[in-house]
Amino acid sequence: MRMLTKVMICLLVPLLLLPSLQVVEARGTIPGPSTHAQSAALIDVTSGRILYSKDGDKELRIASLTKIMTAIVAIEQGKLDDKVKVTSSAFAKEGSSLYLRLGEEMTLENMLYGLMLRSGNDAASAIAEHVGGSEEGFVLLMNKKAEEIGLTHSHFMNPHGLDAEGHYSTANDLARLTAYALHNPVFKRIVATENKSAPNPNESWEYTWHNKNKMLRLYEGADGVKTGYTKKAFRCLVSSATRNGQQLAAVTLNDGNDWNDHARMLDFGFENFPLVEVAKKEQPVANTDVVTGRGFTYPLTESEKASVTKKLVLTSNRNEVGSDTKAEQMDPSFGLAGRIDMQLEGQFIGSIPVYRKGSYIPPEPKTEDAAIGGIGEISTWAAAWREVLGHLLSP
């Protein structure tokens, strides 16, 4: 029981650090930025709050923005030092290419750089076949991941984004996918890279890839993510930027002026929805013997700050963990006492644990630490432990 308790408590903190991707969308609080896009969305990466949306649930072709899903699935499911072989079906794939040779081998990590910096369709197919056993098998993984994240208006038919019937997503879904992916340190590092070199097994020269994402050079603080274009999808773009410790991601679909529109969208988010400290770590809760186990920040407009409410939910002694184990049998040194639920205008936006004063409070891990092995691993933990933690923290 002692071991079970420690595992539960250690899992609790990283779980609470994950972005809550089904949260309050900013609606009509202030006028949004003007764009030329058919569909657009802006998201705060940490909280998952959609700050702006223009026809955000309209299902459209997404071109190479598809590769955001390809990359995160490959990172979570594959091994970065694996050698990926270019098969006949991946070789000379139409559209943008790394111009890999038939039978050539490259590490999965380097191929991911080629995928995201140069949008190599040959790399996309090679990665899919290696990780999924076949393109079809990998597409199943893509759609499973979409379901897991909660992308209700997305469906994938291939790993590269070439136009295909039944292959679509939305600006809102792509914003949520990007927020999810940017919590993975490998993905985050790759998409922020401007230039990358990789060994070439067939020539004396190395591959050298220059990132197609001009936002990395045009916008202060830009750190991702992916460009896209086909004759039917037109220009598509996902960009991200970090300022003052806050990371935002913008999405536009079918936008002929996307570089400028993204700058306006990101400026809008940083200027109007800064991160606000709603609670501090180890802050005493009035009229109780408990303190907060971590801090909580959330993107809020000036007018919304007064609309955030907090509800303290203390653990009952009669709660059970498992079928016949009483909560009072748990190791008291951990001191977990319950949680504080945060709401904005009556809608849930997040939760933080509270601990008895003087008890052990687990350290707050960095996002990168929480994502060891890929954030999908934590998502798997979340699914497995949700019911147990629900018993522990229920009122």
N, C-alpha and C positions, 0 to 999 in steps of 0.2 A: 504493500500500500504506500509506503514511504517513497519508493521509486516512482510509482505511478503519479503521486502527487507532484513530485519534482518535475517530471516530464510535462505534466499539465501546466504548471506554472511557467516553466521555461517556454512552452509553446505559446502561452497566452500573449506575451509581449510582442513577438514578431507577427502574430496573427492580427493584433490590433494596429500594427504598423502598416499593414497592407492597405492599398487604396480602396475605399468603399465606392465601387463603380456604379452603384444604383443610388444616387443621392440627389439632393435638391438641385434642380436646374434653375438657373437665374432667369426669371421671366419678367420682362417688362420693367425692371427696376430702373434702368437708364437706357437711352437710345443706343443701339448697337452700331458698330462700324459699317460703313457702306462697302460692298464688295461687288465684283463682276461675276462672282461664282454662281453656278446653278444651285449649288448646295454648299454650306459651310458650317463649321463648328469650331469652338474654342474651349479648351478644357484645362483646368488646374490639375497637374499631374499627381501631386501628393494626395489630394482629397478625392479626385475623380469628379469634381463638380464641373458640369458644363456651364460655362459663363456666357456663351453666345451661341445661337443656332439659327441658321437660315435654311428652311426646308431640310432640317437635319436628319429626318427619317425617310427621305426620298431615296428609293433604291436605284442606284446608278452603276454604270461600269466604272471600274477603279484603276484600270491599267496596272502599272507596276507598284502601286501602293499595296498590292497583293503581297509583295515581298516582305512587308513588315510581319505578316503572319508567317510566311515561309521561314524567316529568320528566327523568330522566337520559338517556333515549334522545333526547328533544327537545334537550336541552342539547348532547349530543355530535354530533347529526346536523344540527341547525338553526343559524341565525344569530340571535342575540339581538335585533338591531335590525330584523329582518325584520318586515313588517306581515302579521299573520295576519287573514284575513277570516272572518267568521261566516257560514257557508253555511246553507241551509235545513235540512240534516240535523243541524247543530250547534245551531241556534236552538231555544230552549225545550226543551232536553233534559230529560227527567224527572229528579227528584231534586234534590239541591243544585245551585245555579246562581249565576252572576254576573249573570244577567238581561241578557246582552248582546243588542243589537238585531240583527235580520237585516241582513246587509251591513256591519255595523260592523267597523272595523279597529282593531287594537291590536298593539303590538309583542309579539313572542314573549316577551321578558323579562317584561313586565307581565302577560301572560296566564299565565305560569308562576307568578307571585306569586298570582294569583287562583286558579289550580289548586291550589296547595299550602296557602294560607292559608284559603281559603273552600271548597275542594273543588268548584270549579265543573265540573259535568259538561259544560256547554256549552263551556267552555274546553278540556276534555279532547278533545272531538270536533273542535273547530276546530284545535287543535294537531296532532292526529293527521292530519287531512286536509292540513294545510299541509306538515308534515314528511315524511309517508309517501305523499303523493299521494292517499290515501284511507285510511279507517279500516282497511280490510283490509290495505293495504300497510304501515301503521304497526304493526299487530299482528304482522306478519311480523318487523319489526325488533325488537319487544319479545321475541318468542320466540327470535330469534337472539341477542339480548343475554343472555337467561336461559341459553342454552346456553353462551355464551362465558364467563360468570361461573362456571358449574358448578352452576346451580340445577336439580337433577335431579328435583325434585318440584313443578315449577311449569309452568303453561300458561296463556296469556292469550288471551282471545277479544275483548277490547275495551280501550280506553284509560282508561275511567272506573271500572270495577269494579261496575257494575250486574250483578245476578245473572244468570248465563248458564251453561248446561251446558258443562263442559269448561274453565271458568275457575276456577283454584284455585292455591293455593300452600301453603306450610307456614311455621311459625314459624322454623325453622332457615334455610330459604331466604330468607325476608324479612329475617332478621338479616344474612345474607351480602350480600344486595342492598343493604341500608342501609349496611353498612360500606363497600362499594364506592362507593356514591353519595356518601357523606360525605367521600371523598377528592377530590371535585370541588369547587373553591372556589365556583362559582356555585350549585350545589345547596346547599352548606353555608350560604351566606349567605341564600338564600331561606327555607329551613326554620327558620332561627333568628330570622326577622323577626316581631315581634309585630303591627306595624301598617304598612300600605302604602297610599299614595295613587297613583292613576294617572289620566291625562287622560281625560276623557269627551268624545268628538268631537260628541256630540249634545245635550249639556246644558251649562249654565253651571257646574254643580257637578262636582267630581272624584269618581271612585270612591274609596272608603275601605274597606279590608278589615282586619278584626280577626282575628287567627289563632285558629282554633277549638281549637288545641292548648293546653289549660289547664296542661299541665306546664310551659310556659314561665314561668308565673306562680306555680306551686305548688311547684316543686322547685329548690333552689339549684344553679346551674350548668346548668340545662336549656337545650338549644340545638336542639331539633327533636323530632319529625319530621312525623308525619301521623296524623290520626284517620280512622276509617271506620265506617260503619254501613249495613246494609240489614236488611230484615225476616227474611232467611234467614241472613245472616252474623252478625247481632247486632253487639255493640260490638267493634270492633277498634282496636288502637292500636300505633303504633311511636313510641317516645320516645328521645331521646338526651340525654346530659349530660356535661359535662367538669369534672373536678376534678383539681388537681395535675398538669395536663398530660396526663391520661388521659381518653379519651372512650369511653363505653360506649353501647350501644344496646339497648333492651329491646323485645320484641314480645309481644303477647298477642292471641289470637283467641278470640272469644266469651267476653268477660269483663265481667260486670256491675259490677265494682268496679275498673276498670282504673286509675284515677288513683292509688289507694292501692297497688294491686299493683305498679305501675311504680316507685313510690317505694321500696317494699321491695326490689324486684329490683335497682334501681340501687344502693341502699345496700349490699346484699349483695355486689355486684361490687366496689365501691370499698373496702369494708372487708376483703374476703377475697382479692382478686386484684389488689393494687397492681402497677404496673409496676416491675420489678426490672432494674437495669442488669447485664446479663450480660457485656458487653464494652464497653470504652471506645475511642473513636477514637484512632488512632495509639498504641495500646498495644503494646509489644514482645511478641512471641511467644517464650516461653522456648526457649533452645537453638537459635534460628534467627536469620537476618538479615532477618526480615520484621516488619512492623507492621500492625496492623489499619487498614483504610481508612475505617471508620465504626464508630459505636457500635451496640449492639444491646440493646434492652429487650424484656421479655416479661412478661405478667401471670402471676404465680405466687403460690400460697399459701406460707405459711411452710414447710410440710413438703415442698414441691416443690423448693425452692431447691437442695438437695443432689443432686437427681436430674437436673440439667441437665449434659450432657456436651458437649465440643467436639472436633471432629475437623479437623485441619489437612490440607488437600489442596493440594499444590503442583503447579504446571503443569509438565508434562514438556517437555523441549526438542524432543522429536520430535512434539509435537502440531502439527496442521496447521490453518490457517484457509483454507477453500476447498479446492480439489482438489490444488493443487500448491505452496502457499505455506507455507514453514516458519515456525514460531513465532519462531525466532531472528532472522528478518529484520524482526521488528516493532521499532518505535522503542523503544529501551531507556529513554528518558527517562520513559516512563510507569510502568515498573517493576512492572506487575501480576504478582504471583507465584503467585496461586492464591486459595484461599478457606478459610474456616472454617465448617464445617457444625455447627449447633446441634441437639441432640436432647434431648427430655424423655422419660425412661423408654423410650429406644430409638426414639422417633418423631421424625422431622424436624420442626423448628419454624422454621427460618430459616437464612440464610447471609449472611456478610459477606466482602468481598474483602480480601486482604492484599497489601501492596506491599513491595518491597525497601527497606530503610532508606536514607534520603537521596534517594529518587526522588520524582517528582511524584505527589501524591495529589489526585485531582479533588475539588473542594469538594462537601460534602454539601448538595444542594439542599433547599429547603423543599418540603413536600408540594405547596404551591400552585404553586411553580415547576415541579415535576415534572408538574403536571397542566395546563399551558398547552395550550389547545385542547381541553380535556376529557381526563379520564384514559383514556377509551376510545382516544385517539390513542396513548398509551403502550402500552395493551394491544395495539394493532395492531403497534407496534414490537416488543413482546415476542414476538408470534407470528412475526414476520419474522426476528428475530435470535436466537431461542432455540437453533436448531441451531448457529449460528456460535459463540455464547457457550458452548454446551455443549462444542464442540471446544476452545475456549480454556481452559475451566476444568475439564475432565475430568481424572481422576487419570492 
